[in-house]
Amino acid sequence: MEPADLHRAVEAGRATASELGLRVDDAIVIHNSDRVALRLVPCDVLARVAPLGHLDDSAFEVEVARRLADVDAPVAELDPRAEPRVHVRDAFAVSLWTYYEPVGSEIAPADYADVFSRHHAALRQIDLDAPHFTDRVAVALREVDDGERSPELPDPDRALLSDTLGGLSAAISGDRAGDQLLHGEPHPGNLLNTRKGPLFVDLATCCRGPVEFDLAHAPEDVGRHYPGADQDVIHRCRALNWAMFSAWRWRRDDQMPDREHWRVEGLNRVRAALDRCGPGRT
């Protein structure tokens, strides 16, 4: 967020917690992109603050968290001192979560795979109306194919992303018999190592698809420890994920920090991932 919007978002998070009787002496910005994550102290609440345009996503995330808590999933929980819902304040959607102090170092591949397995098992226990991963691919494809939405994307790279998004999405989704609810974006930044063990965060990306779509977000060694995972499908999903990532970076209104670097790096990662898919790629 721009500085003025960030200031308003911080104040909205502070005021929301304070009105619920939680003591807030300071707010520390942990993450700032299209949404903001704040650590509120000394009450130790994690406030997620988003513009009202993301209200539906915030409400969906809260519902996912609420249902997963009922089946003991390895996910971050909503703060038990607040009602489990999204609070609207000053054109922002605010949700309040338990703050977990990070501990230890990088999560080992076998442990990463184990928490994946437990999370996927928990997701199979809940009934939730969630989009298919191909719906998200379709949104990325519209950004790529519309020159007004991505005016700076060079034509050869536009063709690469369009072909990759369309071709791999169709190839991966051809057989949906094994599809289930997924986290959606379980990259290392969305898996916290805490005193309670590894916990997934950022649940608004929950979608349906093969487990390999989730595994492709993790470090490469993780999928080898996941029972029954199809390594070829993981390679295809990894290329698809990088193509979606690149599509977002070329949006005219993308606000990711260091965007210029990630525009180039994202395309490089797409090409490298496609090479690993082998002949025919899709």
Salt bridges, closest charged atoms under 4 A:
ASP5 OD1 - ARG8 NH1 3.50
GLU19 OE2 - ARG89 NH1 2.72
ASP25 OD2 - ARG23 NH2 2.83
ASP34 OD2 - HIS54 NE2 3.78
ASP44 OD1 - ARG39 NE 2.94
ASP57 OD2 - HIS54 ND1 3.75
GLU61 OE1 - ARG35 NH1 3.99
GLU61 OE1 - ARG48 NE 3.17
GLU63 OE2 - ARG66 NH2 2.71
GLU63 OE2 - ARG67 NE 2.58
GLU77 OE2 - LYS196 NZ 3.87
ASP79 OD2 - ARG81 NH2 2.83
GLU83 OE1 - ARG85 NE 3.19
ASP90 OD2 - ARG8 NE 3.48
GLU101 OE1 - ARG39 NH2 3.64
ASP114 OD2 - ARG118 NE 3.17
GLU143 OE2 - ARG149 NH1 3.22
ASP146 OD2 - ARG149 NE 3.44
GLU152 OE1 - ARG263 NH1 2.93
ASP157 OD1 - ARG271 NH2 2.65
ASP179 OD2 - HIS132 NE2 2.72
GLU185 OE2 - ARG136 NH2 2.98
ASP202 OD1 - ARG35 NH2 3.46
ASP202 OD1 - ARG48 NH2 3.14
ASP214 OD2 - HIS120 NE2 2.84
GLU220 OE1 - ARG276 NH1 2.17
ASP221 OD1 - ARG224 NH1 2.36
ASP254 OD1 - ARG249 NH2 2.85
ASP254 OD1 - ARG251 NH2 3.27
GLU260 OE2 - ARG259 NH2 3.82
GLU260 OE2 - ARG263 NH1 3.69
GLU265 OE2 - ARG269 NE 2.64
ASP275 OD1 - ARG281 NH2 3.39
